[in-house]
Amino acid sequence: MSTIGRAGFATIAPSNASEHGVISLTKVAALEYADKNIQVNAFAPGAVDTPMLRRAAEAFGLTCEQIERDYPIKRIVRPEELATVVMWLSSPESSAVTGTDVDASGGYLTG
């Protein structure tokens, strides 16, 4: 899932709808499996600094610096930062977290 699941974006209705569906399914599955000690969460990254993002930005005539301006942290999230969040969600330390979509977008959706 991506940040699209938390906000609507014009011209990509199928993606919006499917990601909103993932959020709903996450909540329902968390309720259905909570008594079995199974946590269910969704993970919502924003832009991630990868070669694919750089190619896509170039194809749309954008620079990464332009993309970074839209993020409160003023940079694009690195893959290893996302890995840390996923590792935490997979650990016993996150045992009280279930039924939510974890925003790891660098604050994109807060602004």
C-alpha positions in Angstrom: 0.0 0.0 0.0 1.1 3.6 -0.5 0.0 7.0 0.7 -2.7 6.8 -2.1 -4.7 4.7 0.4 -5.0 7.6 2.8 -5.9 10.4 0.3 -7.6 10.7 -3.0 -5.5 11.6 -6.1 -7.1 12.6 -9.4 -6.6 10.4 -12.5 -5.8 7.2 -10.6 -9.2 6.1 -9.4 -8.5 2.3 -9.6 -5.4 2.7 -7.4 -7.3 4.9 -4.9 -10.1 2.4 -4.6 -7.9 -0.6 -4.2 -5.7 1.0 -1.6 -8.7 2.2 0.4 -9.9 -1.4 0.2 -6.7 -2.6 1.7 -7.1 -0.2 4.7 -10.6 -1.6 5.3 -9.5 -5.2 4.9 -6.6 -4.5 7.4 -9.1 -3.3 10.0 -11.5 -6.2 9.5 -8.7 -8.8 9.5 -7.2 -7.3 12.7 -10.6 -7.6 14.4 -11.1 -11.2 13.2 -7.6 -12.4 14.3 -7.0 -10.3 17.4 -8.1 -13.2 19.7 -5.5 -15.5 18.0 -2.7 -13.1 18.9 -2.2 -12.2 15.2 -1.5 -8.5 14.4 -2.6 -7.2 11.0 -1.4 -3.8 9.8 -0.8 -2.1 6.5 2.3 -0.2 5.6 2.1 3.1 3.7 5.3 4.5 2.3 5.4 7.6 0.2 8.1 8.3 -2.3 11.1 6.0 -1.7 14.6 6.9 -3.0 15.1 4.1 -5.5 16.3 3.9 -9.1 12.7 3.4 -10.2 11.6 6.6 -8.5 14.4 8.5 -10.2 13.4 7.1 -13.6 9.8 7.9 -13.0 10.6 11.5 -12.0 12.7 11.9 -15.1 10.0 10.6 -17.3 7.6 13.2 -15.8 10.1 16.0 -16.2 10.7 16.2 -12.4 13.8 16.2 -10.3 14.0 14.5 -6.9 14.6 18.0 -5.4 11.2 19.0 -6.7 9.6 15.9 -5.2 11.3 16.5 -1.9 9.6 19.9 -1.5 6.3 18.2 -1.0 7.5 16.3 2.0 7.7 18.0 5.5 11.1 16.3 6.1 12.3 17.9 2.9 13.8 14.7 1.6 12.7 11.4 0.1 12.7 8.4 2.5 15.5 5.9 2.1 14.7 2.2 1.7 16.6 1.3 4.9 14.4 3.6 6.9 11.3 1.7 5.7 13.0 -1.6 6.5 13.4 -0.3 10.1 9.7 0.4 10.4 8.8 -3.1 8.9 11.2 -4.8 11.3 9.6 -3.0 14.3 6.1 -4.0 13.1 7.4 -7.6 12.9 8.8 -7.5 16.4 7.3 -8.2 19.8 7.7 -4.5 20.6 4.8 -3.6 18.4 2.4 -6.1 20.0 -0.2 -3.4 20.8 -0.4 -2.2 17.2 -3.0 -3.8 15.1 -5.6 -2.7 12.6 -3.9 0.4 11.4 -2.0 1.6 8.3 1.4 2.8 9.3 2.3 6.1 7.6 6.1 6.0 6.7 5.9 8.8 4.2 8.1 11.3 5.9 5.0 13.4 6.8 3.6 13.7 3.3 0.0 13.1 4.5 0.2 15.5 7.5 0.6 18.6 5.5 
